[in-house]
Amino acid sequence: MTVHLGVLCESKTFEMNSLSSMLRRACIAVLCFVFLICWSSPTLAESGKGNMGKGGVTGTWTKHEDSGVWTSAEVGLAADINGYYFELECFDEGIGYIDCLPGLEGKCTLGPDGRSVWWYSGLLGTPMTDWQRLDGGPWCVYSVNPYVIEEIEGRIATEFQERPIASSVFETQPNPHSLVGMENNMYLNAEEQTFDMTLLEQDIRIVATPTEFEWRYGDGTSYGPVSFSGTPLPPERLGEPTATSHAYSDPGDYQISVIVYYSGTYSINGGPMIPIDGRAQVESNSQTLRVWKSESQNVADDCLVNPAGFGC
């Protein structure tokens, strides 16, 4: 069942049990105003759907037949000869009731922006003040179908793992040559990456944040996973040991790489960021570090005197 929403635009008045005090009227008015603000979803208000304020806005809604939940639907569905608008459950034809508020606790919690409402309907083109309340309510309305949210939750971990997270580029100091026994400092700058996509007709944003790093030094040893990605050294301090540095005991060409682990969060239609179970891991391209062996000896003659001497 799909309906076209026309929002009733009229000022709200509040029924008072007692008019004995100006202060009492002011306090109740403030409470009702706060209630209306808290229950009017910013997401819906910005989109023009379900706005309880001024303006004559319209939108399209659909009803989940099994549960009776009403949610905003895609535009372009078949037109309905009837118009529809809703009021919050604690309003009746523009009049608000304070004693109704405690009964709303725990209602409409299947998804974000859940509100309990009464629906009104009448022929399009007729005065909206003559439209009648639909039988069977109140109903819950949401900015996003809660059943869609549940399916997104089931798929988001896989979607996160399949995102094309760019690999990080790391540096070694010194590079590309080193010496046996020398400490080789290593570091990288991994950045947060954002991916926007559409899933089940909802706008999804996934944010991948680097959280841990595992260094593989190419000689069978590794370091990590650790939360520290290393830091560069000034030239005058090259050769000093650091948290991520490594010294090689034999000469040779070593293929060094680093695995970056990413934690993910996601949002639906601009909503709050929600953690994603599991992590994604991305291995960097390897780099070759050539480690040389140095030798020293005491000699009595230079190469001119003794051309066959050490180092000549």
SULTA-V226338 format. One record per run of one state. SS is the DSSP state (H for helix, E for strand, C for the rest). FROM is the first residue (numbers start at 1). LEN is the number of residues. If there is no record, write none. Layout:
BEGIN
ss=SS from=FROM len=LEN
ss=SS from=FROM len=LEN
END
This chain:
BEGIN
ss=C from=1 len=1
ss=E from=2 len=5
ss=C from=7 len=6
ss=E from=13 len=2
ss=C from=15 len=7
ss=H from=22 len=18
ss=C from=40 len=2
ss=H from=42 len=6
ss=C from=48 len=10
ss=E from=58 len=6
ss=C from=64 len=6
ss=E from=70 len=3
ss=C from=73 len=9
ss=E from=82 len=7
ss=C from=89 len=2
ss=E from=91 len=2
ss=C from=93 len=2
ss=E from=95 len=2
ss=C from=97 len=1
ss=H from=98 len=7
ss=C from=105 len=10
ss=E from=115 len=9
ss=C from=124 len=4
ss=H from=128 len=3
ss=C from=131 len=1
ss=E from=132 len=2
ss=C from=134 len=5
ss=E from=139 len=4
ss=C from=143 len=3
ss=H from=146 len=16
ss=C from=162 len=8
ss=E from=170 len=4
ss=C from=174 len=3
ss=E from=177 len=3
ss=C from=180 len=3
ss=E from=183 len=6
ss=C from=189 len=4
ss=E from=193 len=7
ss=C from=200 len=2
ss=E from=202 len=15
ss=C from=217 len=5
ss=E from=222 len=5
ss=C from=227 len=8
ss=H from=235 len=3
ss=C from=238 len=8
ss=E from=246 len=2
ss=C from=248 len=4
ss=E from=252 len=17
ss=C from=269 len=5
ss=E from=274 len=10
ss=C from=284 len=3
ss=E from=287 len=6
ss=C from=293 len=20
END
